[in-house]
Amino acid sequence: MAPPNDPLNSNLELSLQSIFDLSDGKLSVRGFPLLSEVPQNVSFTSFSSLFQSSDAPPSLLQRVLSLSHKGGFFGFSQENPSDMLINSLGRFTERNFLSIFRFKTWWSTQWVGNSGSDLQVDTQWVLLDVPEIKSYVIIIPIIEGNFRSSLNPGSDGHVHIWAESGSTQVKVSGFDSIAYVHVSENPYDLMREAYGAVRVYLNTFRLLEEKAVPNIIDKFGWCTWNAFYLTVNPIGVFHGLKDFDEAGLSTRFLIIDDGWQSINLDGDDPNNDTKNFVLGGVHMNARLHRLDEGDKFKKYKGGLILGPNVPSFNPNIVKALIDKGIELEHVEIELDNENANLAEIESRVKKVKKDIEDLYGNDESIECGSFCCKEKEYGMKAYTRDLRTKFKGLDEIYVWHALCGAWGGVRPGATHLNANIVPCILSPTLNKTMHDLAVVKIVEGSIGLVQPDQAYDFYDSMHSHLAKSGITGVKVDVIHTLEYVCEGYGGRVQLAKAYYDGLSKSIIKNFNGTGIISSMQQCNDFFFLGTKQISLGRVGDDFWFQDPNGDPMGIFWLQGVHMIHCSYNSLWMGQMIQPDWDMFQSDHVCAKYHAGSRAICGGPIYLSDHVGSHDFDLIKQLVFPDGTLPSCISFPLPTRDCLFKNPLFDQKTVFKMWNFNKFGAVIGAFNCQGAGWDPKLQVIRGFSECYKPISGSVHVTEVEWDQKKEASYMGKFEEYIVYLNQAEELVLMTNKSEPIQFTIQPSTFELYSFVPITKVSGVSIKFAPIGLTNMFNSVGTIQELEYVEGGAMVKVKGGGNFLAYSSECPKKVLLNGFEGYFEWVVDGKLNLNIPWIEEACGVSDLAIFF
């Protein structure tokens, strides 16, 4: 911690005047106007003037202080105190911007434009292109005191900042540092520098670089959500894991999603679980009545899945239940139509519910026997023990829960906790977000909120039981409901601090400090208040296998939207958490499209396939037999030429994102055109005229080599080999070569791997290993690479076709110490078949001599 007069702070004395200047109603950067018509009540103050001390590690603190002259804070003052203050920061027009805004309570996505009026409501940050000085400027609304802020559109190009406490009892009249502004010549450096500065200033969160990540980060897993929804049960989950095992794939982690808890509705027996839930809707009004597993899992008898007579499971019943659940959801929505025939609709509702009841009655796998109080023989503890006995590679088992317990919180009087039913009040910033059934139902049912001073007790009571039961982590969902119920608790900042502090302490105690995935959390106050401990989180909306609003083309265009969410959100979220790209289904019509993006996402890869519904040929292009991954060493970000474009519906931009492997880089090119945010309708919808082939180009100079210390040396090579994964082609390229031109069909992609070419010592031969071409991320299979006199030594993981570029035919290739058969053709392709050797964990040694 460095006080203001510490020598470490000498860099803080650098003047901002040479970079930012606010005078005569203009904010200028290096002498060029950025914002005009800045109101007189707006202030701009240097970082050095407001910074006092920080708990950041010395290396991070020094880095931020050395760059502190590049940033400062907006503030403003008004005459009357309020819990919601709105003020213009000035205006801009004819300047390209990239931004992130909330389109639902929980989810954020990108938006581009060229005027302050083009911004969307509840914008989390805006990145301005300033070509006059070959730089970029970011404005980040942040936390000050008990207020959280966002950017919003004004008229005539104005940018408005909205600062809200979330409680009419918490009011102020002004701020000194309600938004942070930073400038840099490199947009990726800019994000790192800016969020580093905010971290050092606020001291309320930590960067990803300061934290450990969960063990699942480079593993393959299965999540039960799309496979079961709320019908999840022990026997069905067993059969799902058995599918992968019998196909020769080790599932390294399991997420038992929503549906395992002890929940019921207010009008039901307070001591028993409510039956027959399938999908969302009314279940979002249910509350926890116990803090342990629901009856479906509590009744599981130890050993049931280990013997010869494992109960059968019919996945068709679950699929029929899901279809009926979707039908019920659609029918119930019709009740909101003022011209609806209520009697006729209620009759249909009754019939569908009866169909669901009958289907549940026919599924014997839901029930696992009568309950016995012998803890070692029954329940979640017995179940996880049996799963690990049966499936040796299953390292991690996570379960789902909402931040408030269940969607509707905790039932008052049902547990030892002090919970009250608190009505939901939505912030004005959410009025222009997309219609969301979850929000409607939560507002309708209110939330059973555990008192904030019991937050740690609440989480520890759940988590300690789970940890003793063999659960190693949690997926915490529905995070931003807290802002609905903060009126009587000091506002959203204070309530969030209490809950996130309790959650963090429990994760440290029960799940090794890392066993957590955050979800439905994509708002700035979560990142500024909730990420001291959390290091993994979702960066996109849910994987939607079809459009919930009924567009038949949604099965295609929603998939491209998902990729845009994930990559652009990673620009800021990736500063604080490892991006999680969510699950998908391997038998989906766009499964290969999703697989291409997951292959280079740099995080965990997990599916939510129905039991018995898998494309194992596809999965095996993503995952090694032992359940590990040929992972990239970072997470993918949009290429520079995509930053200020609309790759969803401008009819011309192919979306590209770059990432690194240990011995190369990769750019994924995806045709995401066909859908996006409609500001007038306030909904993400299809743009059918955009769903067509799109042409573009790619070049090695689009790889941001300097963004990863381990990769920077690779950017200095003279020549590269480019491997096109889908086309199975090799192309030679230098920094001065013409770009590779392409045309990509809708909902398809290409992965371009760039590998530096090395001249082998002692011979005039050029060589570069590509890796296994039967894997999407081919270069990710290369584990080690060493050049020796007259040859190259390569360690490669996996089994299949090994490809390298070799300008001449090798004299000899040794595979695991024995001379191996290889093929070489004059275009430089060197091919060799490599087996998966279980005893060596799938790793083979290649020695290639010239």
N, C-alpha and C positions, 0 to 999 in steps of 0.2 A: 504494500500500500504506500503510495507516494503522496505526501502532503504538497500543497501548492509551492512551497519554497524549497522543495527538494531539488538538488542539482539535476535529477532525472528529468525535471520539467523544464529544462532550459529551452527545449524546442518549442515549448508553448509560447514563448515570447515572440515567435515569428508573427509578423503582421499579416492579417487577412487582406489588407487593403490592396495588395498586388493581385489578389485572386478574386475575392468577392467584395463588392461595394454596394451599399444601399444608400442612395441619395437622390433627392429630387424625384421621388416616387418611382425609381428604377432600381432593380437588382441587376447588377452587371457581374460578369465573370470574365476576368482578364480583360476588362474594358469593353466587352461586348454585351449588349442588353439581353437579359434572360427573361425577366418579368417587367412589365410596365404597369402603370397605374396602381402601384403598391400603396395601400392606404397609409395615412400618417400614423395610425395606431399600431402599425406593424413594426417590429424591431428585428434586427439581424445581429447576432452576437457571436463572437468568435468562440471556438471550442475552449481556447485557453482562458477566456474570461470567466467561464462557468464551471470548468472542470475543477474538482477538488481532490478526490482520491478514488482509488479503485482496488478491488480485491482480485483483479486479473493477474495471471501469472506474469512474472517480470518480462519474459520475452514478448508476450502479447502487448503488455503495457508499453514497452519501449517502442514496439512497431507502430502502435497507434499514435503515440506522442510524436514520433518522428514525422508523421504524416498529418498531424493535427492542423497545420496551416491550410490544409485543403478543405476544411469543413467548418460549419458553424450552424447556429440554431435560429429558427424563426420563433418569435414570440408575438403576442399582441395583448392589448388591454382594452377593456370596455367599461362603461360607466356602471352598469348594473350586474351584480353577481347572478349567475344562473347555473343550472345543472347541465345545460346544453348551450354552448357558445359557438356561433357561426361567424366566420370572418373571412374576407377575401385576402389572399396573399399576393394578389396582382393578377395580371393576365398575360397570356402568350397566344400567338397565332402563327401559322405557317412555320411551325417547328415540330418535326416528327417526335413522337413519344411512344414508349412502351410502358404499359402499366399492368398492375395486378389488382383486380377488384373482387369483392365477394358477390357471387351470383346466388348463393344460398347462405343461410346462417353458417353452415359448416364448411362450405367449399369456395375456393377462389380460382380465378383463371385469368388469362392474359387479355389485353385490349390495346389496340393501337389507334392513333389519331394524330392530328397536328394542331390542335387548339385546346385550351383549357376547358372549353365547353364540350369537347368530345369525351372527356373523362366520364366514367361511370360512377354511380353512387357507391360509397364505401370502398374507395380505392386505397390499397395498402401501401403503394409507393408508385412514383412515376419517374421514369428514366428519360431524360431529354437529350436529344442529339444536338450537339453544338459543333457543327463542322467548321465554323469560323475559326475555332482554335483547336480543331482536330481532337475534341474531347467530348465527354459526356458528363451530365450533371444529374444526380438523383435527389429527389425530395422524399423523405421518409417521415410520415406522421408517427409520433411515438407516444410514450406515456409521460405524463408529468403530474406528480402528486397523485390524486385520486381520479385523474381523468385519462381517458384513452381517446385517441384522435384518428381521423381518416380524412382523405381528400375527396372532394366532391365537385361536380361541374357547376359553374356559374354561367351567367349570360355574357355574351360578347367576349368570350375567351377567358373569363376570369376563373381562377382556381380558388375554391372555397375550402377552408379547413373546418371540420366539425369536431369539437371537443366535448365529450360527454362523460358524466360520472355514472350514469345509470341509476341515480337516486335523487329525488327532489329535495332530499335533506342535505345533499352535498353540493355546495355552490361556491364558485369563485368568480372573479371578474377579469382575470388575465393570466398570462403565462410568460415565462422567460424562454422555455425550450420545449415547445410542443411539437416541433418538427425539426429534423436534422437534414442538412444540405451538404453534399460532398461533390467534388469534381475529380475526374481522373481521365487520362488519355486512353485507358483500356477499360472496356465495359465490365470485364470479368474481375479485373483488379478493383474496379469501383465498388462492386457489390461486397467484396471481401473487406475492403478498407472501410466502407461506410458502416456495415453491420458490426465490424470490429470496434469502431469508434462508439457506436450506440451501446454495445455491450460494456465497454470500459466506463462509459458515462453513467449508465443506469445501474449497473451492478445487480440486476434482477434476473439475469439469465446467463447461460454460458454457451460458447460457440462449440460446434462439433469437434473442433480440434482439441478442445479441453476435456473431452469425455471418452469413455470406453463405449463400444457398441455391443449390441447383443450377439450371442453366438450364432444366431440364425442368419447373419448378414450374408454369408456366402454358401447357404444351404438351400436344398429343395424341400418344399413342404406342401401340405394339403390343408385347406380351410373348409369347414363344413357349411359355410353360408349358402352359396348357390346350390350346393348338393342337397341340402335338407331344409334350409330356412329354419323355422322354429320346430320342425318335426325331428330335429336331431336326437339321436338315441344311441346307446352304447353298442348295440349289435350292428346297426347300420354303419357306424364309424369303423368298427372292426372290419367289416366286409370291404369298406372303401380302402383301408390300409392294405388289406390282403390283396386287392387288385394290383396295386403297385408292386408289392413284394413278389407276387407270382410272375410279374412281367420283368423281373430282374432289376427293379429300381428300389433303392432304399429311401424311404421317406424320413428325412432327418428332423422335421418338426411338424407338429400338428397344432392347428388352431381350432378349438371347439368354440364356435361362434355362438351368437345369441340363440337361446333356447334351452340352455342347461340349468338355469337358475331356478330358485324358488320364488315364483311370482304369482300374484293373483290380482283380481280387480276389486275395487272398493266394496262392491255389493256382494261379493262372494264370501264363502267361509274363510275367515281370516287365518285359519290354521292349515289350509290345504291349497295346493297348486290349482290354478285355473286350467282346465283341460282344453285340448283341441285348437290351440293356436297354430297358425300356419305361416302367415305373412305379417306385414305391418298392419296399420289401421288400429283396431281396438286394442291390440296388445301393447301399443305405445302408451296406453293409460294404465297399464299394469305396474305394480310396485313390488319391491322385495318384501316378503314377509318372514324370510329367514336369510341368514348370511352364508349358507352353505348350498350344496347342490340340490336341484329339484328332485322330485320323486323318481323320474326316469333314470337318473344316475344313482340316486341314493339306494334304489332297490337292486342295483347290480350285485350279483353274487360272485364272489371271488372264484376264479377258476373256470367260469362259464365259457370263456373263449379259448381255453387251453386244452380242453378235452376233445374227444373224437366227435361229439354230438353237439357241435356249435349250432345254435338256432339259425335257421335260414333267414334270409332277408330278401324282400321283393322290392327292388328299386322302382318298379312301375307304380306301386302304391304311393310312394313318395312323390313321384312325378305327377300322378293324378291329384294328390293333395295340393301340390303347388299350383297346378292348373286351376283347381277349384278355389284356392286362395286368391289367385289373380282375378278370377271371375267375381268372387265376392267383393274384392276391393273396387272393381269397376262398377259393380251394381250399387254399392254403397255411395259411390261418388255421385251417382244419379240422383240421390236424395237431396243434393244441394241445388238441383234445378228447380226453380220456382214454379215451372209449369209441369213438374213431374206428377205422374199418377202414383201417389204415395202408397195406396193400397196394393197396387200391382207390383210396385218395387219391393215393398215389405214382404209380399208373398214370395218373390224371387229370392230375397235375402234368406228367408226362412228355409226355402228348398235347398239352397246352396249350403247352408249351415248343416242341414240334415245329411246332405251328401258327404260333407266333411266328417261328420260324426260317424257315419257308416264306414267310411274309409279308415278312420282311426281304429274302429272296432275290428276291422279285418287285418290290421297290421300287428301281429303278435310280437314283433321285434321291439315294439315301443316299451312293453313291460318286460321286466327281467326277473320277476318273482315277487314274493311277499317280503316286506321289510323286516330286517332283523337288526337289533341294536349292536351286534358285535362288529365294531368298527373295522377290525382287521379283515373281516370276511365279506363285508358289503361296502358299497358306496364308491366314491371317486378314488379313494386311496387304493382299494382293491383293483379297480378298473385300470388305473394308470400302471400299477405294478404288473398286471397281466399284459397290457399292451407292450410294455418294455420287454417282458419275457418273450413275447411272441415275435416282436419286431426289434431285432438287436440294434439296428441303427437309429432308432427313434430317440434322439437326444433330448429334444425339448417338446413340452406340451404346454401350450398357452390356452387360456380361456378368455372369453369376452366379458366385459361388463361396461355399463355406461358410467360416466363420471359421477353421476348422482346415484349409482347403484344399478337401477333398471331405467328404462325410458321414463317411467313415471316416478322415479326415485324410490324412497323407502316408505313402507306403510307405517303411519304413526301408531305407536303402541304395540307393534308386532315384534320389535327387537328391544334390546337394552338402550338403544340410541334415542336421543331426543329429536324426533322428526316432526315437522309440521307441513301441512298442505299449503303451499305458497302459490298464489295466482301468478300467471306469466304475463309480463309486460314487454312487448317488443320495442326495441329501439327504433326511432324514426329512420335510421339508416337502413333498416331491413324492409321498409315499406315498398321499395322498388326492386326487391330480389324476386327470384323465381318462385312461383307457387310450389309449396312443398307439403305433401300429405303429412309428413312427420311433424312439421311445425304446427299444422292445423290440429292434429291429435294431441300434441303436448300442451298446447294452449287450452284446448278443450278440457283436458283432464287435470291441469296444474301439475306441480311437482312436489313430491314428498321429500322435502329438503332436510337433511341432517344439519343440525346447527354447526356453523363453521368452527367453533372451538372444539368440536368433536371429530373433525375431519380425519385426524390421524387415527383415532380409535376406530372410526368407521372403516377406513381402508385396512388397517392392521387386523381387525376382526375378520374381514373377508380373506385377506391375503395370507395371514398366518395359517388359517385352516387349509387353504389351497396348497400352500407350500408343504405342509405336513401330509397332504394328500397326493404329493408327487407332481404338482403343477409347478412349472418353472418360470412362468411369465404371464402377463395379461395384455390383452388388446383393449385399451380404454377408448371408448367411443362416445358419441353424442356429447362431446366436450363443451360445445358452446351454448348449452342450455343454461349455464350459470348466469349468463348475461340477462336471461329472462326474469330471474328471481332475485335480483340484487337490490331492489328498492329499499328494503328494510335492513340491509346488512352493510351499510357504508358504501354502497356502490359496487360497480363491477370489478374495479381494481382490488379493493380490499377483500371482497368475497373470493375472487380468484386466487389471491395470494394465500389465503387460509387453506383453500382446497388443494392447490398445487404443492404447498409446503407439506401438508399431511400425506398426500400421494407420494411425493418424493421420498419422504422418510420411510414410508412403508415399503417402497420398492427397494430401497437400500437394505432394509432389514430382512425382507422376505425373498427377494428375487435378484440378489447379487448386484443390485444397483443398476442393472441394465435390462432386466427382463420385462420390457414394456414396449408396445407399439401404440402410438397415439393416432387417433383417427377422428374425423369430423371436427377438426381443430384449426382450420385454415383462416385464422384471423390474427391480426397483429398482437392483440393482448395476450393470446396464448404463447406466442413465440417470445414476447418480451417478459413474461411472468412465469411461464410453465416449463421452460426448457433448461432449468439448472441441472436436472438429472436426466431427463428424457433425451435419448439420442437417436431414436428411430421413429419415423412417422410417415403417414400417407401424404403424398404430394398431388394426388388426383382425386376426382370424384370416384364413386363406385364403378366397377366394371358392370356395365348394363348389357345383358345378353340380348335384350330387345328394348325398344322405346316404350317406357311406361305410359306415354301419352298416346300411343297407338299408331304412330307413323310406321308402316311396314318397312320402309327403307332405313329406319333407325337401327336395325340390326347391323347395318353397314356403317352409317355415318357417325354413330355414337363412338365407334372405336377410334376413329381419328381424333375426335374431340378429347378423348381420354389421354392420348399421347401429348396433345398440346398442353392440357392441364399439367401433366407431370413434369415435362421438360422446362416449361417457363417458370413454374412454381419453384423448381429446384434452384433457380438463380438466387432466390432469397432464403427459402426454407433450408436449402443445402448448407447455408452458413451455420445453421443451428442444429440440424438433424440430418441423419443419413436418409435420403429419399427412399420411400417404399412405393413401388409402382402398382401395388395391389395384385390380387389374384386375377386369373381368367380361366376360361374353360377350354380344354384342348380339343373338344369336338365341336366348338363353335365355328360358324361359317368363316369367321375372320380370325381363327385361332393362329394361323401361321403369321398373320399381320401382327398380332399381339406378341407372338413368340419372338419375332425379329426385334421388337423394342425391348422386351425383357432380357434378351440375350446380352444387350449392352447397357443395361440399367445400373449395373454395379452393386445391386442390392440383392435381397432374397428373391427367389422365384418360387411362387406357389400357385397351385391350381385350386379350383373349386368344382371339379368334375363331379357329376352324378356317379354314384356307384355303378360300375359296369359300362360307363360311357367315356372312353378314353381313346386318344390317338397316340399310341405309344411310339409310333415312328416319329411323330413330331416331338414328343417329350424328350426322346433320346437324342435329339439334336440340341437340346438345351442343358441336359443333366447327365452327369457321369453315373454309372451304375451304383456307386457308393453314396449317391445323394449330394455330392459336392458339385460345384459349378465352375466352368471356365470363365471366371468373373473378370470384368474390367476392374481397374484399380481405383477408379473414381466414379462419379455419376455424370450422366450426359447432360449437356447444355446446348441450347440453340446456337447455330453458327451465326457469325456477325451479320451475314446478309439476310438472316431471318428475323433479326431483333425487332425491326420496325415494320415488318410485313405482317399480312394476315394470311397465314397458311391454311386457314379453314374455308374461306369463301371469297378470296379475291380472284379466283380463276387463273392464277398464274404462278403462285409460289409453291414449290415443293419444300416441305418441311425437312430440315436437316439438323442433326445434332451430333456432337463430337464427344468422344471419350478416349481413354487410354487403356492399353494393355501393358503388360510388363515389358514387352519387346515390340511395341508398335502402337498405332492409334487406329481408331475406327470412326467413320462417319456413316451414320444411318440416314438414308434418304427415304422419306415416307410421303405418299400422296394422301394427305389428310383432308383434302378439299371435299366439301359437301354439307357442312353444317356449322353452326356457331351461334353466338349470342345475338339476339334481336333486341336492340334497346327499346324499340317501340312496344313490342309485345312482352318484353321482359321475360324471355324464355330462350333456352337453347333449342333451336329447331333446325330442320333440314333445309338446305338450299340446293335443290335438285339440279339446277342449272350448272352448279359447280362440280358435280360428281362426274368427272371425266378425266381422261389422260392429261397429264401435265408434264411439260418438259423443263429441264434445268441442267445444271452442270455442277461438278465437284472438282476440287483441287486440293493438293496436299497443303497448300498455304492456309487453308481454312481450318486446319488443326491448330489449336491454341497450345502449342508445345510448352510455353513458359508457365502454364497454369498449374503444372505439377512438377515438383522438384525432381522426382524420379524420372520424368519424361523429357525434361528440358534438353538433355544432351542429344536426344533423337531428332530434334528440330534443326540440328546443325549438319546433317548429312547432305551429300551432294545429290544422291539419287535414291529413289524409293521404288519398291515393287508394290503395285496396287492390286489387291485381290478382290474381285467382285463375287461375293458369296453365292448369290442366286444365279448369276450368269455363268459362274465357274470359269472366269477369265482372268488372265494376268495382263497388267499394263505397266510399262516402265514410265516413270515420271520424275522430273526435276522441278525445282521451284520456278523455273522459267518455261516449263512445258505448257502447252495449251490444256485447258480443263477437259475433263471427260464429259461429253454431252450424253444426256439420257432422256428418255420419256418413260414415265411410270404410270401404270394403270391405276384406277381408283382402288383404294384399300389394298395396295401392294407396296413393296419396298425393295430396296437393295442395300446391302451392307458393304461398304468400301473399307478394306483394311489396308493401312499404309505401314509398310515395314522397311526400315532403313537397309540399304544394300551395303555390305561390307566387302572390301577386297581382301581375300584370304592371304595371310602373310606367307611369303615364299613363293606364291604363284600369282598369276595375273587373272584370277578367277573371281567373279562377283557372286555373292551368296546372300540369301535372306530366307529364313524359315517362315512359312505361312501357318503351319500347324495342321490340325485335323479338319479336312474339308467337309466331313459329315456333321460337324458342329457349326451352329450359326456364328458363334464368336470363335472362329478358327484360331486366331492368334492368341486367344486366351488359354489355349491348351499348352502353349509353350511355357514350361516351368523354369528352365535355366538355359542359358546360351553362353558358350565360351568359344572363342576363336583361338586355335593353336596353329603352330607352324604346319602349313599345308592342309589344313582341315578345320572342321567345326564340330563341337560337341554340343548335343542338344538333349535336354530332358523334356519329354512330352507326356502329358497325362491323357489317358483315354484310349479307346480302341477304334480303328478305322483307317481311312486313307490319309497318310501324312503327305503334305505337299510342301515343297520348297522351290525357290527360284535359284537356279544354278546356271551360270553362263556357259559352263562346260560340263561334260559328263564326268561324274566322280569315278575314281579308279576302284573304290571299295566303300561299302557302307556296312558298318557293324550294328546289329540290333541286339541289345542286351548281351554284348560280348561275342556274338556269332555273326558270321557273314550273312547278310540278308539280300534277298532278291529285290531289285529296284528297277524302275523304268525311268529313262530320261529321253526327252524329245528336244529337238533343236530350238524350240521357242523358249527353252529354259525350264520347263516343268520337270521337276524331280518327284516321282511318286513312289511311295513305299507303304505296304500294308502293315499296320501295327496291331497286335492283339491286346486285349485287356487282360492284364496279369493281376489277379486278385491279391496274391501274396506280396506284390510290390505296390499295393494301393493304386494300381492302374498306371503307374509311372514307368516308362521305358527310356532306356539310354540309347541314343543314336550317336555314332561316330562316323563322320563323313570325311573321306580323305580324297585328295586330288593329286 
